[in-house]
Amino acid sequence: MSAVQDQGPPAHRLSDHQGEQRQPSSTTSPPMCLADLASVAARRVDPAHRDFIAGGAGDERTLRANLDAFDRARVLPRVLRVVGPRDLRVRLFGQTLALPVLVSPTAFHRLVHPEGETATARAVAAAGTVMVVSMAATRTVEDVAAAFAAASRAPDGPIAPWFQLYPGPDRDLTRCLVRRAQNAGCRALVVTVDSPVLGRRLRDLRNGFLDLPAGLACENLRDPGTGVPRPVTMDDSAGWDVIARLRDWTPLPIVLKGVLHPADARLAVEHGADAVLVSNHGGRQLDGAPATLAALPAVVEAVGGRIPVLLDGGIRRGADVLVALALGADAVGVGRPVLWGLAADGERGVRTVLDLLRAELDAALALAGARTPGDLAPDQITGINGNAGAGGHAATSGCAG
């Protein structure tokens, strides 16, 4: 598939709202928020690849809903509390993360940077948190895990990446991938369960972006005999027995990614899942699914503290992280912003994304009257059910507002 030449389109094309007007950053000024990185990245990435990253399914209602839900949320601060020193650390599956933000699985990092997932891994490891390696990565899980281990400087013990898996119909291939991830040192399996078929992504269809450019491949899917990459194949026959099957193959913790309905959260616990990740695939699967933030409280209630609850979809600032934590998430994931950072400045850009979220969350915690994420409470959050609260609807076009 031939690359489309960049003709200098508006900088907002890589951002979340296609019609949204963001002011591009100066190339010499350090980024002050994630939107600054999006603006820089937009000028550096092939237009079809930008649309692949930014786009969602259908009319992109769910993609917009993820962002709008956080924009509507309001935080009721508590005052005269001792809020220092703050401690952002969280513990998941025996690993202590320096902040409650991990990197969600995203495919094809080499579309935006020649080093791809290995550069991302070094940045995430140095930041002291977890990267979930996509099954559709353009570097092998072994290479990504090795890069992660070499860069890890976690003061509270070693951190290793997790591995994302689609439960495909070829069980031999799936078992092989699980074994490879485990042997590479991954500490958990993140099983995507919201994709019995691929969502209809109109931007990709219009751009004809149906395969990777020459020279790039899903490296984890190369046939061991021929070396030819296999396609990512969904399985519309997958059922709850997939958890038991994976249990037979590996002792790794199993995270179910794509849980939105509280009944499914209860079933996940009953079938032995070790965590659920409230996700709508970044708005890329069922257009019309609820925002993940809207789904979170009911899932948290259904789980009842028996297993961790994670969330991704729409996190664009530290205050968004705070909102999700207050409503019961144990940690959150970010996806598109990591690709913005990688496109804008490689490994250093990814580290900037995580450092910005860390600094924003630290300040937001203090201003909300909390020293740790555990000090937050659901009654501090208003506006997630359509009531914008005292402040009205927040602007989404820049860093402030």
URKAFEN-V466866 format. One record per residue. N is the residue number from 0. RES is the residue in one small letter. PHI is phi in degrees with one decimal (* if undefined). OMEGA is omega in whole degrees, -180 to 180 (NA if undefined). D_FIRST is the distance of its C-alpha to the first C-alpha in Angstrom with 2 decimals. Layout:
N:RES:PHI:OMEGA:D_FIRST
N:RES:PHI:OMEGA:D_FIRST
This chain:
0:m:*:-176:0.00
1:s:-76.9:179:3.79
2:a:-75.0:177:6.58
3:v:-91.7:-177:9.31
4:q:-73.4:179:12.60
5:d:-78.6:179:15.47
6:q:-101.1:176:18.35
7:g:75.4:180:20.85
8:p:-72.3:-180:21.02
9:p:-56.8:-174:23.99
10:a:-67.7:-176:24.29
11:h:-78.7:-173:24.83
12:r:-63.6:-180:21.28
13:l:-85.0:-176:20.64
14:s:-79.9:-169:24.05
15:d:-77.3:180:25.16
16:h:-103.1:-171:26.60
17:q:-64.0:-179:24.37
18:g:-95.7:-173:27.50
19:e:-77.7:-177:29.35
20:q:-100.7:176:30.67
21:r:-106.9:178:30.50
22:q:-84.5:180:31.99
23:p:-65.6:179:29.82
24:s:-76.4:167:31.52
25:s:-66.5:-179:32.88
26:t:-68.9:-179:30.86
27:t:-101.7:-179:34.17
28:s:-91.5:178:35.47
29:p:-67.1:180:34.84
30:p:-65.4:179:33.18
31:m:-99.0:-180:35.91
32:c:-158.6:-176:33.91
33:l:-65.0:179:30.47
34:a:-61.0:177:29.77
35:d:-61.7:179:30.14
36:l:-67.2:178:27.28
37:a:-61.1:-179:25.09
38:s:-65.6:178:25.91
39:v:-66.3:-178:25.08
40:a:-61.5:-176:21.77
41:a:-60.9:-179:20.74
42:r:-83.3:-172:21.04
43:r:-113.5:-172:18.88
44:v:-113.2:176:15.73
45:d:-48.7:-176:12.69
46:p:-55.6:180:13.83
47:a:-66.4:179:11.23
48:h:-73.4:174:11.84
49:r:-59.7:-180:15.50
50:d:-65.3:176:15.60
51:f:-59.5:-179:14.23
52:i:-70.9:-172:17.07
53:a:-80.2:-167:19.68
54:g:-79.2:175:19.27
55:g:-133.0:-180:21.24
56:a:-85.4:172:21.88
57:g:56.7:179:23.48
58:d:-84.5:176:25.52
59:e:65.6:177:25.29
60:r:-65.9:-179:29.04
61:t:-69.9:175:28.99
62:l:-55.7:179:26.75
63:r:-69.0:-178:29.42
64:a:-61.6:178:32.25
65:n:-56.9:-180:31.45
66:l:-71.2:-177:31.95
67:d:-62.6:-179:34.83
68:a:-62.0:177:36.75
69:f:-70.2:178:36.95
70:d:-64.9:180:37.79
71:r:-77.4:-174:40.70
72:a:-64.6:177:42.04
73:r:-126.6:-177:45.16
74:v:-107.1:175:46.87
75:l:-93.3:-176:50.66
76:p:-73.5:168:51.75
77:r:-100.0:-173:54.77
78:v:-120.3:178:57.14
79:l:54.0:173:59.62
80:r:-110.0:176:57.81
81:v:-77.7:-173:57.42
82:v:-115.0:180:53.72
83:g:-133.4:-10:53.61
84:p:-75.5:-178:52.38
85:r:-83.5:-180:49.25
86:d:-132.6:-176:47.47
87:l:-91.0:-172:43.87
88:r:-67.8:173:43.49
89:v:-135.8:-179:42.67
90:r:-119.3:180:42.81
91:l:-137.1:175:40.33
92:f:52.2:176:40.54
93:g:80.0:179:42.81
94:q:-112.7:176:40.76
95:t:-97.7:180:42.04
96:l:-90.4:-178:39.36
97:a:-69.1:177:40.31
98:l:-152.8:-175:39.17
99:p:-83.1:-180:38.36
100:v:-130.8:174:34.69
101:l:-116.1:-177:32.01
102:v:-96.9:-179:28.26
103:s:-68.6:-180:26.67
104:p:-69.2:173:23.66
105:t:-134.6:-175:20.31
106:a:-86.9:161:16.94
107:f:62.4:-179:14.31
108:h:-62.6:-179:16.66
109:r:-73.6:170:14.63
110:l:-64.4:-174:12.40
111:v:-114.5:-179:15.66
112:h:-158.7:-175:17.50
113:p:-62.4:178:17.09
114:e:-80.4:176:19.85
115:g:60.2:-171:18.60
116:e:-65.7:179:21.02
117:t:-70.2:175:23.56
118:a:-66.2:177:24.31
119:t:-59.3:-177:24.67
120:a:-60.6:-180:26.95
121:r:-61.7:-179:29.21
122:a:-67.0:-178:29.75
123:v:-66.9:179:30.52
124:a:-61.5:-180:32.85
125:a:-64.6:178:34.66
126:a:-79.2:176:35.19
127:g:81.8:178:36.87
128:t:-133.8:-171:34.89
129:v:-105.4:169:32.45
130:m:-107.6:173:28.68
131:v:-95.4:-176:27.24
132:v:-79.1:-180:24.38
133:s:-72.8:171:21.62
134:m:-55.9:-179:20.98
135:a:-95.0:178:17.24
136:a:-68.4:175:17.74
137:t:-94.6:166:15.55
138:r:-130.7:-179:18.92
139:t:-70.0:178:21.39
140:v:-62.1:178:24.35
141:e:-65.3:179:26.62
142:d:-66.5:-179:25.15
143:v:-66.6:-180:25.22
144:a:-64.2:178:28.75
145:a:-66.3:177:29.94
146:a:-62.9:179:28.76
147:f:-62.6:-178:30.45
148:a:-62.6:-178:33.65
149:a:-67.4:-176:33.89
150:a:-99.9:-174:33.77
151:s:-69.5:178:35.95
152:r:-130.1:-174:39.22
153:a:-67.9:-178:40.49
154:p:-73.8:-176:44.27
155:d:-102.8:179:44.95
156:g:111.5:-175:43.54
157:p:-66.6:174:40.20
158:i:-120.6:179:37.13
159:a:-127.3:178:34.20
160:p:-71.4:171:30.85
161:w:-108.6:-178:30.32
162:f:-127.5:178:27.54
163:q:-92.0:-174:25.78
164:l:-136.3:165:25.49
165:y:-89.5:179:24.41
166:p:-76.2:-174:27.14
167:g:-78.8:-177:25.06
168:p:-74.1:180:26.67
169:d:-86.7:-174:26.36
170:r:-69.6:177:29.40
171:d:-63.5:178:29.25
172:l:-64.1:-179:25.82
173:t:-62.8:179:27.15
174:r:-62.7:178:30.33
175:c:-62.5:179:28.53
176:l:-64.0:179:26.53
177:v:-61.7:-180:29.84
178:r:-63.8:179:31.58
179:r:-62.7:180:29.00
180:a:-61.9:180:29.20
181:q:-64.3:-180:32.96
182:n:-65.8:178:33.26
183:a:-75.9:178:31.08
184:g:102.7:177:33.68
185:c:-63.0:-173:32.13
186:r:-105.3:178:35.01
187:a:-161.4:172:33.82
188:l:-105.0:176:31.39
189:v:-107.0:-172:29.86
190:v:-97.7:-179:29.21
191:t:-78.6:-173:27.11
192:v:-115.7:-178:29.15
193:d:-103.4:-171:27.90
194:s:-133.2:173:24.87
195:p:-64.5:171:26.09
196:v:-138.2:179:23.09
197:l:-81.8:175:20.10
198:g:-62.4:-179:21.09
199:r:-87.2:-174:19.87
200:r:-102.6:-169:17.93
201:l:-67.9:179:17.97
202:r:-60.8:-180:16.09
203:d:-64.7:179:12.90
204:l:-64.6:-180:13.63
205:r:-67.1:-180:14.38
206:n:-83.0:-175:11.31
207:g:67.6:-179:9.07
208:f:-88.2:-175:8.01
209:l:-117.6:179:8.37
210:d:-156.6:179:6.53
211:l:-75.0:175:6.38
212:p:-62.4:177:4.58
213:a:-56.1:180:6.02
214:g:96.0:178:9.68
215:l:-115.3:180:10.05
216:a:-155.1:169:11.60
217:c:-75.8:-168:14.45
218:e:-66.4:179:17.01
219:n:-73.6:-173:19.91
220:l:-107.6:177:18.58
221:r:-68.2:177:18.38
222:d:-64.5:-177:20.75
223:p:-63.2:-180:23.86
224:g:-87.4:-174:24.46
225:t:-99.7:-175:21.22
226:g:79.5:-180:19.20
227:v:-82.7:180:16.23
228:p:-66.4:174:15.02
229:r:-88.1:177:16.36
230:p:-73.9:170:15.08
231:v:-72.6:-174:17.10
232:t:-116.6:176:19.72
233:m:-83.4:-178:22.30
234:d:-131.7:-179:25.87
235:d:-81.9:176:27.95
236:s:-105.0:-178:30.95
237:a:-68.4:178:31.32
238:g:-130.1:-176:34.79
239:w:-64.9:179:37.10
240:d:-67.6:178:37.73
241:v:-60.3:-179:34.47
242:i:-66.9:179:36.54
243:a:-62.6:180:39.18
244:r:-64.0:178:36.68
245:l:-63.9:178:35.08
246:r:-61.1:178:38.65
247:d:-68.8:-175:39.34
248:w:-96.4:-172:36.49
249:t:-155.3:172:36.96
250:p:-88.1:-177:39.54
251:l:-62.8:173:36.98
252:p:-59.4:-178:37.55
253:i:-114.7:177:35.41
254:v:-106.9:177:34.15
255:l:-92.3:-178:33.09
256:k:-102.3:179:30.42
257:g:116.0:180:30.30
258:v:-86.3:178:34.04
259:l:-124.0:-176:35.35
260:h:-91.7:-180:38.35
261:p:-61.1:178:41.57
262:a:-63.8:177:42.33
263:d:-68.2:176:39.16
264:a:-62.7:177:40.19
265:r:-64.4:178:43.54
266:l:-63.3:178:41.98
267:a:-59.5:178:39.78
268:v:-63.6:-178:43.01
269:e:-62.4:-178:44.79
270:h:-88.7:171:42.11
271:g:92.6:174:42.20
272:a:-63.0:-178:39.16
273:d:-93.2:176:39.79
274:a:-167.6:171:38.19
275:v:-122.9:178:36.31
276:l:-116.9:178:33.61
277:v:-71.1:-172:33.96
278:s:-155.5:170:30.42
279:n:-117.2:177:28.52
280:h:64.4:-179:25.08
281:g:63.8:-179:25.00
282:g:74.7:-173:25.29
283:r:-102.6:-179:22.00
284:q:-114.4:-179:23.70
285:l:-88.1:176:26.89
286:d:-75.8:-172:27.23
287:g:115.2:172:30.99
288:a:-66.0:-178:31.67
289:p:-70.7:170:34.16
290:a:-59.3:-179:33.57
291:t:-62.7:179:33.88
292:l:-64.2:178:36.87
293:a:-67.2:-179:38.61
294:a:-80.0:-171:38.16
295:l:-57.9:-174:39.28
296:p:-57.6:-179:43.10
297:a:-68.4:177:43.42
298:v:-67.3:178:41.30
299:v:-59.3:179:43.41
300:e:-64.4:-179:46.55
301:a:-65.3:-179:45.45
302:v:-71.3:175:44.65
303:g:62.2:176:47.98
304:g:78.3:-176:47.30
305:r:-76.1:177:46.80
306:i:-141.1:178:43.29
307:p:-65.5:174:41.20
308:v:-118.9:177:39.23
309:l:-111.4:180:36.10
310:l:-145.7:164:34.09
311:d:-138.5:-178:30.76
312:g:108.5:174:29.28
313:g:98.5:179:30.36
314:i:-72.8:-179:31.93
315:r:-131.4:-179:31.75
316:r:-159.4:180:35.14
317:g:-60.8:178:37.90
318:a:-64.0:175:40.06
319:d:-65.1:177:37.46
320:v:-58.3:180:37.78
321:l:-57.8:-179:41.55
322:v:-59.2:-179:41.47
323:a:-63.9:179:39.56
324:l:-64.6:180:41.89
325:a:-62.6:-180:44.95
326:l:-85.9:170:43.90
327:g:115.5:177:43.73
328:a:-71.0:176:40.35
329:d:-81.6:177:40.83
330:a:-165.1:179:37.66
331:v:-126.6:175:34.49
332:g:-119.0:174:30.82
333:v:-122.6:-178:28.42
334:g:-121.6:-177:24.64
335:r:-54.8:-180:22.94
336:p:-57.7:178:25.55
337:v:-66.0:177:24.66
338:l:-67.7:174:21.07
339:w:-59.4:-179:22.71
340:g:-62.8:180:24.95
341:l:-62.7:179:22.35
342:a:-67.3:-175:20.30
343:a:-74.3:-172:23.61
344:d:-156.6:175:25.36
345:g:59.3:180:23.88
346:e:-54.1:-179:26.52
347:r:-63.3:179:29.21
348:g:-67.1:177:27.46
349:v:-64.4:178:27.25
350:r:-62.1:177:30.89
351:t:-61.8:177:31.73
352:v:-55.4:-177:30.43
353:l:-70.8:178:32.71
354:d:-67.4:177:35.59
355:l:-63.8:179:35.53
356:l:-63.9:178:35.65
357:r:-62.9:-178:38.41
358:a:-64.9:180:40.48
359:e:-66.1:179:40.09
360:l:-65.9:179:41.03
361:d:-58.3:180:43.99
362:a:-66.4:-179:45.34
363:a:-64.0:177:44.78
364:l:-57.8:-179:46.62
365:a:-60.7:-178:49.57
366:l:-69.9:177:49.75
367:a:-85.4:178:49.60
368:g:90.7:-177:52.49
369:a:-130.6:176:50.79
370:r:-99.8:179:50.74
371:t:-131.4:175:48.33
372:p:-56.6:180:45.83
373:g:-67.9:178:48.51
374:d:-80.3:-179:50.88
375:l:-77.7:-179:48.83
376:a:-138.0:-180:49.89
377:p:-58.0:-178:48.41
378:d:-71.7:175:51.24
379:q:-88.3:-176:49.82
380:i:-114.6:174:46.82
381:t:-126.7:170:47.19
382:g:92.5:-174:45.01
383:i:-79.3:179:42.35
384:n:-104.7:175:43.64
385:g:100.5:176:43.22
386:n:-89.8:-174:46.18
387:a:-75.1:179:44.98
388:g:75.6:-173:48.18
389:a:-64.9:-173:50.33
390:g:-89.0:-177:47.55
391:g:75.1:-177:45.67
392:h:-87.2:-176:41.89
393:a:-73.5:175:40.32
394:a:-68.9:180:38.02
395:t:-115.6:-171:34.37
396:s:-97.5:-180:33.49
397:g:-165.7:-175:34.51
398:c:-81.0:-174:36.22
399:a:-111.3:177:39.68
400:g:125.6:NA:41.36
